[in-house]
Amino acid sequence: MAEPLRKEVERLFNTEQAADALRVSPRTLEKMRVEGRGPKFFKIGRLVYYSTETLEEWKRSRLRTSTSDQGAR
């Protein structure tokens, strides 16, 4: 496998790993994916992967300054 591609593959998380990183259950992450409200993902064949960048981007989009802050819509 070419070295640049190997580095990219190493930065991908499967559903269980991504759920753990986001502190949600894999089932919750799957449900968010189906509803279109979870982090962006790659689908390769039947497998789903998340990159470190998309997980971080999704977490940043949920950053709030107070409990009443609804965030950008």
Predicted model as a PDB file, atoms N, CA, C, CB and O in Angstrom, pLDDT in the B-factor column:
MODEL        1                                                                  
ATOM      1  N   MET A   1       0.860  -1.179   0.000  1.00 51.00           N  
ATOM      2  CA  MET A   1       0.000   0.000   0.000  1.00 51.00           C  
ATOM      3  C   MET A   1       0.900   1.234   0.000  1.00 51.00           C  
ATOM      4  CB  MET A   1      -0.975   0.002   1.236  1.00 51.00           C  
ATOM      5  O   MET A   1       1.895   1.279   0.723  1.00 51.00           O  
ATOM      6  N   ALA A   2       0.558   2.213  -0.793  1.00 56.00           N  
ATOM      7  CA  ALA A   2       1.338   3.439  -0.872  1.00 56.00           C  
ATOM      8  C   ALA A   2       1.310   4.166   0.470  1.00 56.00           C  
ATOM      9  CB  ALA A   2       0.803   4.350  -1.992  1.00 56.00           C  
ATOM     10  O   ALA A   2       0.278   4.197   1.140  1.00 56.00           O  
ATOM     11  N   GLU A   3       2.433   4.747   0.859  1.00 63.00           N  
ATOM     12  CA  GLU A   3       2.538   5.405   2.168  1.00 63.00           C  
ATOM     13  C   GLU A   3       1.523   6.522   2.373  1.00 63.00           C  
ATOM     14  CB  GLU A   3       3.920   5.962   2.343  1.00 63.00           C  
ATOM     15  O   GLU A   3       0.910   6.558   3.440  1.00 63.00           O  
ATOM     16  N   PRO A   4       1.298   7.447   1.421  1.00 62.00           N  
ATOM     17  CA  PRO A   4       0.294   8.495   1.658  1.00 62.00           C  
ATOM     18  C   PRO A   4      -1.098   7.918   1.920  1.00 62.00           C  
ATOM     19  CB  PRO A   4       0.238   9.442   0.464  1.00 62.00           C  
ATOM     20  O   PRO A   4      -1.822   8.437   2.770  1.00 62.00           O  
ATOM     21  N   LEU A   5      -1.482   6.874   1.219  1.00 59.00           N  
ATOM     22  CA  LEU A   5      -2.790   6.253   1.426  1.00 59.00           C  
ATOM     23  C   LEU A   5      -2.848   5.587   2.798  1.00 59.00           C  
ATOM     24  CB  LEU A   5      -3.085   5.223   0.315  1.00 59.00           C  
ATOM     25  O   LEU A   5      -3.872   5.670   3.477  1.00 59.00           O  
ATOM     26  N   ARG A   6      -1.781   4.935   3.213  1.00 59.00           N  
ATOM     27  CA  ARG A   6      -1.754   4.277   4.513  1.00 59.00           C  
ATOM     28  C   ARG A   6      -1.994   5.289   5.630  1.00 59.00           C  
ATOM     29  CB  ARG A   6      -0.413   3.555   4.723  1.00 59.00           C  
ATOM     30  O   ARG A   6      -2.731   4.997   6.572  1.00 59.00           O  
ATOM     31  N   LYS A   7      -1.392   6.462   5.544  1.00 58.00           N  
ATOM     32  CA  LYS A   7      -1.605   7.490   6.563  1.00 58.00           C  
ATOM     33  C   LYS A   7      -3.074   7.905   6.602  1.00 58.00           C  
ATOM     34  CB  LYS A   7      -0.709   8.717   6.291  1.00 58.00           C  
ATOM     35  O   LYS A   7      -3.620   8.112   7.686  1.00 58.00           O  
ATOM     36  N   GLU A   8      -3.722   8.030   5.448  1.00 52.00           N  
ATOM     37  CA  GLU A   8      -5.137   8.411   5.397  1.00 52.00           C  
ATOM     38  C   GLU A   8      -5.995   7.328   6.032  1.00 52.00           C  
ATOM     39  CB  GLU A   8      -5.586   8.663   3.942  1.00 52.00           C  
ATOM     40  O   GLU A   8      -6.911   7.647   6.790  1.00 52.00           O  
ATOM     41  N   VAL A   9      -5.732   6.086   5.753  1.00 51.00           N  
ATOM     42  CA  VAL A   9      -6.519   4.985   6.310  1.00 51.00           C  
ATOM     43  C   VAL A   9      -6.377   4.947   7.823  1.00 51.00           C  
ATOM     44  CB  VAL A   9      -6.085   3.639   5.700  1.00 51.00           C  
ATOM     45  O   VAL A   9      -7.354   4.665   8.516  1.00 51.00           O  
ATOM     46  N   GLU A  10      -5.215   5.218   8.349  1.00 60.00           N  
ATOM     47  CA  GLU A  10      -4.997   5.175   9.784  1.00 60.00           C  
ATOM     48  C   GLU A  10      -5.801   6.233  10.530  1.00 60.00           C  
ATOM     49  CB  GLU A  10      -3.536   5.346  10.081  1.00 60.00           C  
ATOM     50  O   GLU A  10      -5.999   6.111  11.739  1.00 60.00           O  
ATOM     51  N   ARG A  11      -6.267   7.264   9.840  1.00 82.00           N  
ATOM     52  CA  ARG A  11      -7.005   8.334  10.491  1.00 82.00           C  
ATOM     53  C   ARG A  11      -8.509   8.132  10.390  1.00 82.00           C  
ATOM     54  CB  ARG A  11      -6.625   9.666   9.891  1.00 82.00           C  
ATOM     55  O   ARG A  11      -9.265   9.050  10.712  1.00 82.00           O  
ATOM     56  N   LEU A  12      -8.963   6.987   9.963  1.00 93.00           N  
ATOM     57  CA  LEU A  12     -10.392   6.717   9.851  1.00 93.00           C  
ATOM     58  C   LEU A  12     -10.872   5.887  11.033  1.00 93.00           C  
ATOM     59  CB  LEU A  12     -10.704   5.997   8.534  1.00 93.00           C  
ATOM     60  O   LEU A  12     -10.184   4.977  11.494  1.00 93.00           O  
ATOM     61  N   PHE A  13     -12.073   6.220  11.517  1.00 96.00           N  
ATOM     62  CA  PHE A  13     -12.686   5.514  12.628  1.00 96.00           C  
ATOM     63  C   PHE A  13     -13.893   4.742  12.123  1.00 96.00           C  
ATOM     64  CB  PHE A  13     -13.090   6.492  13.754  1.00 96.00           C  
ATOM     65  O   PHE A  13     -14.648   5.260  11.300  1.00 96.00           O  
ATOM     66  N   ASN A  14     -14.094   3.524  12.592  1.00 96.00           N  
ATOM     67  CA  ASN A  14     -15.340   2.834  12.285  1.00 96.00           C  
ATOM     68  C   ASN A  14     -16.421   3.387  13.222  1.00 96.00           C  
ATOM     69  CB  ASN A  14     -15.186   1.270  12.441  1.00 96.00           C  
ATOM     70  O   ASN A  14     -16.135   4.252  14.050  1.00 96.00           O  
ATOM     71  N   THR A  15     -17.641   2.902  13.100  1.00 97.00           N  
ATOM     72  CA  THR A  15     -18.755   3.438  13.885  1.00 97.00           C  
ATOM     73  C   THR A  15     -18.508   3.308  15.384  1.00 97.00           C  
ATOM     74  CB  THR A  15     -20.048   2.726  13.513  1.00 97.00           C  
ATOM     75  O   THR A  15     -18.760   4.252  16.133  1.00 97.00           O  
ATOM     76  N   GLU A  16     -18.025   2.164  15.827  1.00 97.00           N  
ATOM     77  CA  GLU A  16     -17.794   1.954  17.252  1.00 97.00           C  
ATOM     78  C   GLU A  16     -16.729   2.906  17.789  1.00 97.00           C  
ATOM     79  CB  GLU A  16     -17.383   0.508  17.514  1.00 97.00           C  
ATOM     80  O   GLU A  16     -16.891   3.479  18.866  1.00 97.00           O  
ATOM     81  N   GLN A  17     -15.649   3.074  17.045  1.00 97.00           N  
ATOM     82  CA  GLN A  17     -14.566   3.964  17.473  1.00 97.00           C  
ATOM     83  C   GLN A  17     -15.022   5.423  17.485  1.00 97.00           C  
ATOM     84  CB  GLN A  17     -13.347   3.801  16.553  1.00 97.00           C  
ATOM     85  O   GLN A  17     -14.698   6.172  18.406  1.00 97.00           O  
ATOM     86  N   ALA A  18     -15.777   5.823  16.455  1.00 97.00           N  
ATOM     87  CA  ALA A  18     -16.274   7.202  16.387  1.00 97.00           C  
ATOM     88  C   ALA A  18     -17.257   7.464  17.523  1.00 97.00           C  
ATOM     89  CB  ALA A  18     -16.948   7.475  15.021  1.00 97.00           C  
ATOM     90  O   ALA A  18     -17.216   8.524  18.147  1.00 97.00           O  
ATOM     91  N   ALA A  19     -18.130   6.515  17.793  1.00 98.00           N  
ATOM     92  CA  ALA A  19     -19.089   6.671  18.885  1.00 98.00           C  
ATOM     93  C   ALA A  19     -18.352   6.833  20.209  1.00 98.00           C  
ATOM     94  CB  ALA A  19     -20.050   5.463  18.948  1.00 98.00           C  
ATOM     95  O   ALA A  19     -18.725   7.670  21.030  1.00 98.00           O  
ATOM     96  N   ASP A  20     -17.327   6.051  20.414  1.00 97.00           N  
ATOM     97  CA  ASP A  20     -16.532   6.151  21.634  1.00 97.00           C  
ATOM     98  C   ASP A  20     -15.875   7.533  21.734  1.00 97.00           C  
ATOM     99  CB  ASP A  20     -15.459   5.041  21.671  1.00 97.00           C  
ATOM    100  O   ASP A  20     -15.865   8.138  22.806  1.00 97.00           O  
ATOM    101  N   ALA A  21     -15.333   8.026  20.630  1.00 95.00           N  
ATOM    102  CA  ALA A  21     -14.688   9.345  20.615  1.00 95.00           C  
ATOM    103  C   ALA A  21     -15.693  10.458  20.909  1.00 95.00           C  
ATOM    104  CB  ALA A  21     -14.015   9.594  19.256  1.00 95.00           C  
ATOM    105  O   ALA A  21     -15.342  11.468  21.519  1.00 95.00           O  
ATOM    106  N   LEU A  22     -16.942  10.275  20.476  1.00 96.00           N  
ATOM    107  CA  LEU A  22     -17.983  11.287  20.693  1.00 96.00           C  
ATOM    108  C   LEU A  22     -18.758  11.064  21.995  1.00 96.00           C  
ATOM    109  CB  LEU A  22     -18.952  11.289  19.520  1.00 96.00           C  
ATOM    110  O   LEU A  22     -19.602  11.877  22.371  1.00 96.00           O  
ATOM    111  N   ARG A  23     -18.463   9.964  22.670  1.00 96.00           N  
ATOM    112  CA  ARG A  23     -19.125   9.608  23.931  1.00 96.00           C  
ATOM    113  C   ARG A  23     -20.627   9.391  23.773  1.00 96.00           C  
ATOM    114  CB  ARG A  23     -18.881  10.688  24.960  1.00 96.00           C  
ATOM    115  O   ARG A  23     -21.431   9.825  24.598  1.00 96.00           O  
ATOM    116  N   VAL A  24     -20.974   8.707  22.689  1.00 97.00           N  
ATOM    117  CA  VAL A  24     -22.355   8.280  22.451  1.00 97.00           C  
ATOM    118  C   VAL A  24     -22.308   6.790  22.132  1.00 97.00           C  
ATOM    119  CB  VAL A  24     -23.037   9.107  21.277  1.00 97.00           C  
ATOM    120  O   VAL A  24     -21.234   6.242  21.882  1.00 97.00           O  
ATOM    121  N   SER A  25     -23.449   6.141  22.139  1.00 98.00           N  
ATOM    122  CA  SER A  25     -23.469   4.725  21.790  1.00 98.00           C  
ATOM    123  C   SER A  25     -23.379   4.575  20.271  1.00 98.00           C  
ATOM    124  CB  SER A  25     -24.752   4.037  22.337  1.00 98.00           C  
ATOM    125  O   SER A  25     -23.752   5.488  19.535  1.00 98.00           O  
ATOM    126  N   PRO A  26     -22.887   3.432  19.801  1.00 98.00           N  
ATOM    127  CA  PRO A  26     -22.865   3.201  18.359  1.00 98.00           C  
ATOM    128  C   PRO A  26     -24.272   3.312  17.755  1.00 98.00           C  
ATOM    129  CB  PRO A  26     -22.266   1.819  18.054  1.00 98.00           C  
ATOM    130  O   PRO A  26     -24.432   3.834  16.652  1.00 98.00           O  
ATOM    131  N   ARG A  27     -25.275   2.830  18.463  1.00 98.00           N  
ATOM    132  CA  ARG A  27     -26.658   2.904  17.971  1.00 98.00           C  
ATOM    133  C   ARG A  27     -27.105   4.361  17.813  1.00 98.00           C  
ATOM    134  CB  ARG A  27     -27.613   2.157  18.931  1.00 98.00           C  
ATOM    135  O   ARG A  27     -27.779   4.696  16.839  1.00 98.00           O  
ATOM    136  N   THR A  28     -26.737   5.225  18.758  1.00 98.00           N  
ATOM    137  CA  THR A  28     -27.079   6.642  18.662  1.00 98.00           C  
ATOM    138  C   THR A  28     -26.405   7.259  17.442  1.00 98.00           C  
ATOM    139  CB  THR A  28     -26.664   7.394  19.946  1.00 98.00           C  
ATOM    140  O   THR A  28     -27.027   8.024  16.705  1.00 98.00           O  
ATOM    141  N   LEU A  29     -25.138   6.929  17.231  1.00 98.00           N  
ATOM    142  CA  LEU A  29     -24.419   7.459  16.073  1.00 98.00           C  
ATOM    143  C   LEU A  29     -25.053   6.966  14.774  1.00 98.00           C  
ATOM    144  CB  LEU A  29     -22.932   7.054  16.128  1.00 98.00           C  
ATOM    145  O   LEU A  29     -25.173   7.735  13.820  1.00 98.00           O  
ATOM    146  N   GLU A  30     -25.459   5.709  14.721  1.00 97.00           N  
ATOM    147  CA  GLU A  30     -26.133   5.167  13.538  1.00 97.00           C  
ATOM    148  C   GLU A  30     -27.444   5.909  13.283  1.00 97.00           C  
ATOM    149  CB  GLU A  30     -26.398   3.655  13.709  1.00 97.00           C  
ATOM    150  O   GLU A  30     -27.758   6.244  12.141  1.00 97.00           O  
ATOM    151  N   LYS A  31     -28.204   6.162  14.337  1.00 98.00           N  
ATOM    152  CA  LYS A  31     -29.479   6.869  14.206  1.00 98.00           C  
ATOM    153  C   LYS A  31     -29.246   8.299  13.702  1.00 98.00           C  
ATOM    154  CB  LYS A  31     -30.230   6.890  15.562  1.00 98.00           C  
ATOM    155  O   LYS A  31     -29.969   8.778  12.829  1.00 98.00           O  
ATOM    156  N   MET A  32     -28.240   8.970  14.252  1.00 97.00           N  
ATOM    157  CA  MET A  32     -27.933  10.330  13.790  1.00 97.00           C  
ATOM    158  C   MET A  32     -27.532  10.311  12.314  1.00 97.00           C  
ATOM    159  CB  MET A  32     -26.802  10.956  14.647  1.00 97.00           C  
ATOM    160  O   MET A  32     -27.883  11.222  11.564  1.00 97.00           O  
ATOM    161  N   ARG A  33     -26.804   9.285  11.901  1.00 96.00           N  
ATOM    162  CA  ARG A  33     -26.381   9.161  10.506  1.00 96.00           C  
ATOM    163  C   ARG A  33     -27.595   9.004   9.586  1.00 96.00           C  
ATOM    164  CB  ARG A  33     -25.422   7.962  10.337  1.00 96.00           C  
ATOM    165  O   ARG A  33     -27.675   9.652   8.543  1.00 96.00           O  
ATOM    166  N   VAL A  34     -28.525   8.154   9.971  1.00 96.00           N  
ATOM    167  CA  VAL A  34     -29.738   7.931   9.169  1.00 96.00           C  
ATOM    168  C   VAL A  34     -30.561   9.212   9.060  1.00 96.00           C  
ATOM    169  CB  VAL A  34     -30.595   6.803   9.786  1.00 96.00           C  
ATOM    170  O   VAL A  34     -31.115   9.514   8.003  1.00 96.00           O  
ATOM    171  N   GLU A  35     -30.638   9.962  10.161  1.00 97.00           N  
ATOM    172  CA  GLU A  35     -31.428  11.195  10.200  1.00 97.00           C  
ATOM    173  C   GLU A  35     -30.695  12.395   9.600  1.00 97.00           C  
ATOM    174  CB  GLU A  35     -31.814  11.505  11.624  1.00 97.00           C  
ATOM    175  O   GLU A  35     -31.284  13.465   9.440  1.00 97.00           O  
ATOM    176  N   GLY A  36     -29.421  12.224   9.271  1.00 96.00           N  
ATOM    177  CA  GLY A  36     -28.657  13.309   8.667  1.00 96.00           C  
ATOM    178  C   GLY A  36     -28.231  14.389   9.646  1.00 96.00           C  
ATOM    179  O   GLY A  36     -27.987  15.526   9.241  1.00 96.00           O  
ATOM    180  N   ARG A  37     -28.137  14.054  10.927  1.00 95.00           N  
ATOM    181  CA  ARG A  37     -27.745  15.065  11.908  1.00 95.00           C  
ATOM    182  C   ARG A  37     -26.436  14.727  12.613  1.00 95.00           C  
ATOM    183  CB  ARG A  37     -28.839  15.234  12.932  1.00 95.00           C  
ATOM    184  O   ARG A  37     -26.059  15.400  13.573  1.00 95.00           O  
ATOM    185  N   GLY A  38     -25.757  13.715  12.156  1.00 96.00           N  
ATOM    186  CA  GLY A  38     -24.470  13.336  12.734  1.00 96.00           C  
ATOM    187  C   GLY A  38     -23.318  13.874  11.909  1.00 96.00           C  
ATOM    188  O   GLY A  38     -23.526  14.622  10.954  1.00 96.00           O  
ATOM    189  N   PRO A  39     -22.108  13.495  12.278  1.00 97.00           N  
ATOM    190  CA  PRO A  39     -20.934  13.942  11.517  1.00 97.00           C  
ATOM    191  C   PRO A  39     -20.913  13.335  10.119  1.00 97.00           C  
ATOM    192  CB  PRO A  39     -19.646  13.576  12.261  1.00 97.00           C  
ATOM    193  O   PRO A  39     -21.477  12.267   9.883  1.00 97.00           O  
ATOM    194  N   LYS A  40     -20.257  14.031   9.201  1.00 96.00           N  
ATOM    195  CA  LYS A  40     -20.097  13.502   7.840  1.00 96.00           C  
ATOM    196  C   LYS A  40     -19.283  12.215   7.912  1.00 96.00           C  
ATOM    197  CB  LYS A  40     -19.403  14.550   6.899  1.00 96.00           C  
ATOM    198  O   LYS A  40     -18.470  12.025   8.817  1.00 96.00           O  
ATOM    199  N   PHE A  41     -19.517  11.335   6.941  1.00 97.00           N  
ATOM    200  CA  PHE A  41     -18.861  10.030   6.964  1.00 97.00           C  
ATOM    201  C   PHE A  41     -18.540   9.574   5.559  1.00 97.00           C  
ATOM    202  CB  PHE A  41     -19.738   8.994   7.667  1.00 97.00           C  
ATOM    203  O   PHE A  41     -19.054  10.110   4.577  1.00 97.00           O  
ATOM    204  N   PHE A  42     -17.674   8.568   5.479  1.00 95.00           N  
ATOM    205  CA  PHE A  42     -17.340   7.913   4.219  1.00 95.00           C  
ATOM    206  C   PHE A  42     -18.048   6.571   4.201  1.00 95.00           C  
ATOM    207  CB  PHE A  42     -15.789   7.742   4.045  1.00 95.00           C  
ATOM    208  O   PHE A  42     -18.096   5.881   5.219  1.00 95.00           O  
ATOM    209  N   LYS A  43     -18.594   6.197   3.066  1.00 95.00           N  
ATOM    210  CA  LYS A  43     -19.165   4.865   2.925  1.00 95.00           C  
ATOM    211  C   LYS A  43     -18.368   4.162   1.839  1.00 95.00           C  
ATOM    212  CB  LYS A  43     -20.705   4.916   2.578  1.00 95.00           C  
ATOM    213  O   LYS A  43     -18.347   4.587   0.684  1.00 95.00           O  
ATOM    214  N   ILE A  44     -17.719   3.088   2.232  1.00 93.00           N  
ATOM    215  CA  ILE A  44     -16.885   2.311   1.314  1.00 93.00           C  
ATOM    216  C   ILE A  44     -17.474   0.909   1.294  1.00 93.00           C  
ATOM    217  CB  ILE A  44     -15.352   2.303   1.752  1.00 93.00           C  
ATOM    218  O   ILE A  44     -17.305   0.129   2.231  1.00 93.00           O  
ATOM    219  N   GLY A  45     -18.171   0.609   0.199  1.00 95.00           N  
ATOM    220  CA  GLY A  45     -18.918  -0.646   0.153  1.00 95.00           C  
ATOM    221  C   GLY A  45     -20.036  -0.575   1.176  1.00 95.00           C  
ATOM    222  O   GLY A  45     -20.862   0.337   1.140  1.00 95.00           O  
ATOM    223  N   ARG A  46     -20.063  -1.529   2.082  1.00 95.00           N  
ATOM    224  CA  ARG A  46     -21.079  -1.544   3.138  1.00 95.00           C  
ATOM    225  C   ARG A  46     -20.555  -0.951   4.443  1.00 95.00           C  
ATOM    226  CB  ARG A  46     -21.565  -2.968   3.379  1.00 95.00           C  
ATOM    227  O   ARG A  46     -21.284  -0.868   5.431  1.00 95.00           O  
ATOM    228  N   LEU A  47     -19.295  -0.542   4.441  1.00 95.00           N  
ATOM    229  CA  LEU A  47     -18.665  -0.065   5.668  1.00 95.00           C  
ATOM    230  C   LEU A  47     -18.704   1.454   5.757  1.00 95.00           C  
ATOM    231  CB  LEU A  47     -17.225  -0.553   5.747  1.00 95.00           C  
ATOM    232  O   LEU A  47     -18.621   2.148   4.744  1.00 95.00           O  
ATOM    233  N   VAL A  48     -18.832   1.958   6.968  1.00 96.00           N  
ATOM    234  CA  VAL A  48     -18.891   3.395   7.231  1.00 96.00           C  
ATOM    235  C   VAL A  48     -17.675   3.791   8.060  1.00 96.00           C  
ATOM    236  CB  VAL A  48     -20.216   3.783   7.964  1.00 96.00           C  
ATOM    237  O   VAL A  48     -17.322   3.119   9.029  1.00 96.00           O  
ATOM    238  N   TYR A  49     -17.045   4.889   7.664  1.00 96.00           N  
ATOM    239  CA  TYR A  49     -15.881   5.410   8.379  1.00 96.00           C  
ATOM    240  C   TYR A  49     -16.026   6.908   8.586  1.00 96.00           C  
ATOM    241  CB  TYR A  49     -14.581   5.097   7.615  1.00 96.00           C  
ATOM    242  O   TYR A  49     -16.670   7.604   7.801  1.00 96.00           O  
ATOM    243  N   TYR A  50     -15.410   7.387   9.662  1.00 97.00           N  
ATOM    244  CA  TYR A  50     -15.389   8.811   9.987  1.00 97.00           C  
ATOM    245  C   TYR A  50     -13.937   9.244  10.077  1.00 97.00           C  
ATOM    246  CB  TYR A  50     -16.154   9.112  11.323  1.00 97.00           C  
ATOM    247  O   TYR A  50     -13.107   8.518  10.625  1.00 97.00           O  
ATOM    248  N   SER A  51     -13.619  10.416   9.547  1.00 95.00           N  
ATOM    249  CA  SER A  51     -12.257  10.928   9.681  1.00 95.00           C  
ATOM    250  C   SER A  51     -12.141  11.747  10.952  1.00 95.00           C  
ATOM    251  CB  SER A  51     -11.861  11.775   8.455  1.00 95.00           C  
ATOM    252  O   SER A  51     -13.132  12.254  11.476  1.00 95.00           O  
ATOM    253  N   THR A  52     -10.934  11.865  11.432  1.00 94.00           N  
ATOM    254  CA  THR A  52     -10.671  12.696  12.604  1.00 94.00           C  
ATOM    255  C   THR A  52     -11.161  14.111  12.359  1.00 94.00           C  
ATOM    256  CB  THR A  52      -9.172  12.700  12.948  1.00 94.00           C  
ATOM    257  O   THR A  52     -11.751  14.735  13.241  1.00 94.00           O  
ATOM    258  N   GLU A  53     -10.914  14.615  11.155  1.00 93.00           N  
ATOM    259  CA  GLU A  53     -11.294  15.988  10.822  1.00 93.00           C  
ATOM    260  C   GLU A  53     -12.805  16.197  10.892  1.00 93.00           C  
ATOM    261  CB  GLU A  53     -10.790  16.347   9.431  1.00 93.00           C  
ATOM    262  O   GLU A  53     -13.262  17.204  11.433  1.00 93.00           O  
ATOM    263  N   THR A  54     -13.587  15.259  10.352  1.00 95.00           N  
ATOM    264  CA  THR A  54     -15.042  15.449  10.361  1.00 95.00           C  
ATOM    265  C   THR A  54     -15.617  15.303  11.761  1.00 95.00           C  
ATOM    266  CB  THR A  54     -15.713  14.453   9.421  1.00 95.00           C  
ATOM    267  O   THR A  54     -16.590  15.976  12.101  1.00 95.00           O  
ATOM    268  N   LEU A  55     -15.030  14.431  12.582  1.00 96.00           N  
ATOM    269  CA  LEU A  55     -15.495  14.307  13.964  1.00 96.00           C  
ATOM    270  C   LEU A  55     -15.216  15.597  14.735  1.00 96.00           C  
ATOM    271  CB  LEU A  55     -14.815  13.106  14.662  1.00 96.00           C  
ATOM    272  O   LEU A  55     -16.071  16.073  15.483  1.00 96.00           O  
ATOM    273  N   GLU A  56     -14.016  16.164  14.553  1.00 95.00           N  
ATOM    274  CA  GLU A  56     -13.667  17.418  15.229  1.00 95.00           C  
ATOM    275  C   GLU A  56     -14.545  18.565  14.739  1.00 95.00           C  
ATOM    276  CB  GLU A  56     -12.184  17.756  15.003  1.00 95.00           C  
ATOM    277  O   GLU A  56     -14.988  19.397  15.532  1.00 95.00           O  
ATOM    278  N   GLU A  57     -14.795  18.606  13.434  1.00 95.00           N  
ATOM    279  CA  GLU A  57     -15.648  19.650  12.858  1.00 95.00           C  
ATOM    280  C   GLU A  57     -17.062  19.573  13.442  1.00 95.00           C  
ATOM    281  CB  GLU A  57     -15.698  19.521  11.317  1.00 95.00           C  
ATOM    282  O   GLU A  57     -17.656  20.592  13.793  1.00 95.00           O  
ATOM    283  N   TRP A  58     -17.584  18.363  13.540  1.00 96.00           N  
ATOM    284  CA  TRP A  58     -18.934  18.173  14.077  1.00 96.00           C  
ATOM    285  C   TRP A  58     -18.993  18.582  15.549  1.00 96.00           C  
ATOM    286  CB  TRP A  58     -19.378  16.703  13.915  1.00 96.00           C  
ATOM    287  O   TRP A  58     -19.948  19.227  15.983  1.00 96.00           O  
ATOM    288  N   LYS A  59     -17.966  18.200  16.313  1.00 95.00           N  
ATOM    289  CA  LYS A  59     -17.945  18.592  17.723  1.00 95.00           C  
ATOM    290  C   LYS A  59     -17.875  20.112  17.867  1.00 95.00           C  
ATOM    291  CB  LYS A  59     -16.754  17.938  18.443  1.00 95.00           C  
ATOM    292  O   LYS A  59     -18.570  20.688  18.705  1.00 95.00           O  
ATOM    293  N   ARG A  60     -17.040  20.764  17.055  1.00 95.00           N  
ATOM    294  CA  ARG A  60     -16.943  22.232  17.114  1.00 95.00           C  
ATOM    295  C   ARG A  60     -18.271  22.896  16.777  1.00 95.00           C  
ATOM    296  CB  ARG A  60     -15.858  22.733  16.156  1.00 95.00           C  
ATOM    297  O   ARG A  60     -18.588  23.952  17.325  1.00 95.00           O  
ATOM    298  N   SER A  61     -19.050  22.296  15.883  1.00 93.00           N  
ATOM    299  CA  SER A  61     -20.327  22.897  15.493  1.00 93.00           C  
ATOM    300  C   SER A  61     -21.347  22.852  16.633  1.00 93.00           C  
ATOM    301  CB  SER A  61     -20.891  22.183  14.265  1.00 93.00           C  
ATOM    302  O   SER A  61     -22.377  23.524  16.569  1.00 93.00           O  
ATOM    303  N   ARG A  62     -21.066  22.067  17.670  1.00 91.00           N  
ATOM    304  CA  ARG A  62     -21.960  21.967  18.811  1.00 91.00           C  
ATOM    305  C   ARG A  62     -21.496  22.791  20.005  1.00 91.00           C  
ATOM    306  CB  ARG A  62     -22.103  20.533  19.216  1.00 91.00           C  
ATOM    307  O   ARG A  62     -22.086  22.712  21.083  1.00 91.00           O  
ATOM    308  N   LEU A  63     -20.457  23.567  19.821  1.00 92.00           N  
ATOM    309  CA  LEU A  63     -19.922  24.404  20.886  1.00 92.00           C  
ATOM    310  C   LEU A  63     -20.906  25.514  21.224  1.00 92.00           C  
ATOM    311  CB  LEU A  63     -18.562  24.995  20.482  1.00 92.00           C  
ATOM    312  O   LEU A  63     -21.378  26.223  20.336  1.00 92.00           O  
ATOM    313  N   ARG A  64     -21.212  25.663  22.502  1.00 90.00           N  
ATOM    314  CA  ARG A  64     -22.180  26.657  22.974  1.00 90.00           C  
ATOM    315  C   ARG A  64     -21.566  27.488  24.084  1.00 90.00           C  
ATOM    316  CB  ARG A  64     -23.477  25.978  23.467  1.00 90.00           C  
ATOM    317  O   ARG A  64     -20.606  27.060  24.724  1.00 90.00           O  
ATOM    318  N   THR A  65     -22.116  28.680  24.319  1.00 90.00           N  
ATOM    319  CA  THR A  65     -21.641  29.543  25.399  1.00 90.00           C  
ATOM    320  C   THR A  65     -22.555  29.495  26.615  1.00 90.00           C  
ATOM    321  CB  THR A  65     -21.519  30.972  24.908  1.00 90.00           C  
ATOM    322  O   THR A  65     -22.162  29.918  27.702  1.00 90.00           O  
ATOM    323  N   SER A  66     -23.782  28.979  26.444  1.00 91.00           N  
ATOM    324  CA  SER A  66     -24.699  28.830  27.569  1.00 91.00           C  
ATOM    325  C   SER A  66     -25.700  27.732  27.241  1.00 91.00           C  
ATOM    326  CB  SER A  66     -25.428  30.170  27.886  1.00 91.00           C  
ATOM    327  O   SER A  66     -25.788  27.282  26.099  1.00 91.00           O  
ATOM    328  N   THR A  67     -26.446  27.310  28.237  1.00 88.00           N  
ATOM    329  CA  THR A  67     -27.441  26.254  28.015  1.00 88.00           C  
ATOM    330  C   THR A  67     -28.618  26.723  27.166  1.00 88.00           C  
ATOM    331  CB  THR A  67     -27.954  25.740  29.343  1.00 88.00           C  
ATOM    332  O   THR A  67     -29.331  25.906  26.584  1.00 88.00           O  
ATOM    333  N   SER A  68     -28.821  28.034  27.095  1.00 87.00           N  
ATOM    334  CA  SER A  68     -29.924  28.559  26.267  1.00 87.00           C  
ATOM    335  C   SER A  68     -29.478  28.884  24.842  1.00 87.00           C  
ATOM    336  CB  SER A  68     -30.512  29.811  26.912  1.00 87.00           C  
ATOM    337  O   SER A  68     -30.306  29.232  24.000  1.00 87.00           O  
ATOM    338  N   ASP A  69     -28.189  28.775  24.569  1.00 78.00           N  
ATOM    339  CA  ASP A  69     -27.650  29.047  23.236  1.00 78.00           C  
ATOM    340  C   ASP A  69     -28.098  27.954  22.279  1.00 78.00           C  
ATOM    341  CB  ASP A  69     -26.099  29.144  23.268  1.00 78.00           C  
ATOM    342  O   ASP A  69     -27.750  26.788  22.470  1.00 78.00           O  
ATOM    343  N   GLN A  70     -28.861  28.310  21.257  1.00 78.00           N  
ATOM    344  CA  GLN A  70     -29.373  27.352  20.270  1.00 78.00           C  
ATOM    345  C   GLN A  70     -28.357  27.059  19.168  1.00 78.00           C  
ATOM    346  CB  GLN A  70     -30.659  27.881  19.650  1.00 78.00           C  
ATOM    347  O   GLN A  70     -28.507  26.080  18.437  1.00 78.00           O  
ATOM    348  N   GLY A  71     -27.340  27.881  19.044  1.00 69.00           N  
ATOM    349  CA  GLY A  71     -26.349  27.687  18.001  1.00 69.00           C  
ATOM    350  C   GLY A  71     -26.866  28.155  16.661  1.00 69.00           C  
ATOM    351  O   GLY A  71     -28.016  28.573  16.529  1.00 69.00           O  
ATOM    352  N   ALA A  72     -25.991  28.077  15.662  1.00 59.00           N  
ATOM    353  CA  ALA A  72     -26.362  28.479  14.304  1.00 59.00           C  
ATOM    354  C   ALA A  72     -27.338  27.475  13.722  1.00 59.00           C  
ATOM    355  CB  ALA A  72     -25.114  28.604  13.401  1.00 59.00           C  
ATOM    356  O   ALA A  72     -27.196  26.271  13.937  1.00 59.00           O  
ATOM    357  N   ARG A  73     -28.307  27.949  13.002  1.00 54.00           N  
ATOM    358  CA  ARG A  73     -29.309  27.064  12.401  1.00 54.00           C  
ATOM    359  C   ARG A  73     -29.169  27.035  10.913  1.00 54.00           C  
ATOM    360  CB  ARG A  73     -30.712  27.494  12.776  1.00 54.00           C  
ATOM    361  O   ARG A  73     -29.928  26.342  10.235  1.00 54.00           O  
TER     362      ARG A  73                                                      
ENDMDL                                                                          
END                                                                             
